[in-house]
């Protein structure tokens, strides 16, 4: 089974990397970019009995390793 886990910073958390990307885009004269927030995407293949078991395993992986839940949100999508 394939899954995609997306990890993003929570609203209100400063994002210096996003600001740096935003500045770089402006210096390259790429117009219309008002704000950039960076995140992480994990494409994962997992062996699981069913979708519920896969989701539970992936949520555990997020809680324990993939996301810092103090400052980050995560979303699990089964593909």
N, C-alpha and C positions, 0 to 999 in steps of 0.2 A: 504494500500500500504506500502511496506517495502522499507527502504532506508538505505544506509550506508554513513556516512559523515566521511571523513578522514582529519585530521588536522595535518600539518607538519610545522616545522620551515622553513622559507625562507633560501635560500642559503646565506652564509655569516653571519648568526646569530649564535652566540656561543651556544653550546648545552652541558652544564655541565653534565646533566643526561646521555646523550649519551656517553660522555667520561668516566663517571663512569662505565657504563655498559661494554664499551669496555675494560677498565682496569680489571674488574671482570672476563670477559671471558678469558682474557689472563692469569690471576692468576689461573684460573681453567684448564689451559693448553688446551684450545680450540683453535686449530691452524687455521690460514687462515683468521681470522677476521681482516680486515684492518681499518674499520671505522664503527661507529654506530651512527645513528641519531634517536632519539625517537620522537614519535608523539602520537596522540589520535585517537581512532576510536569510533564512535557513531552509534549504530544500532537503528534505529528509525522506529516506525510504525506511519503512518500519514493518516488521513482521508482527501482526496482531490478529487475534481471532475475529474481531469485528471492528467497526468504526468507533464504537464507544470505548473499547479497550485501547485502541490506538490513540484516541484523544486523551484518555486518562494518562497514558504513558508520556505523551508529548507535553501535557500540562505539568506533569511532575518534572520533566527535563527543564521546562521553562522556569519553574519555581526554584529549582536547585542549581541551575547552571546558565541557561541561555539568557535569562533576563535578570536584571537587578530590580526586583519588584518594588523597591523603595522609590526609584526614580523612573522606572520604565513600565510600559504596558506591553502586553503581547497578545497576538491573535493566532490561533491555530486553524488552518484550513486543510481539510482532507481533499485530495485531488482525485 
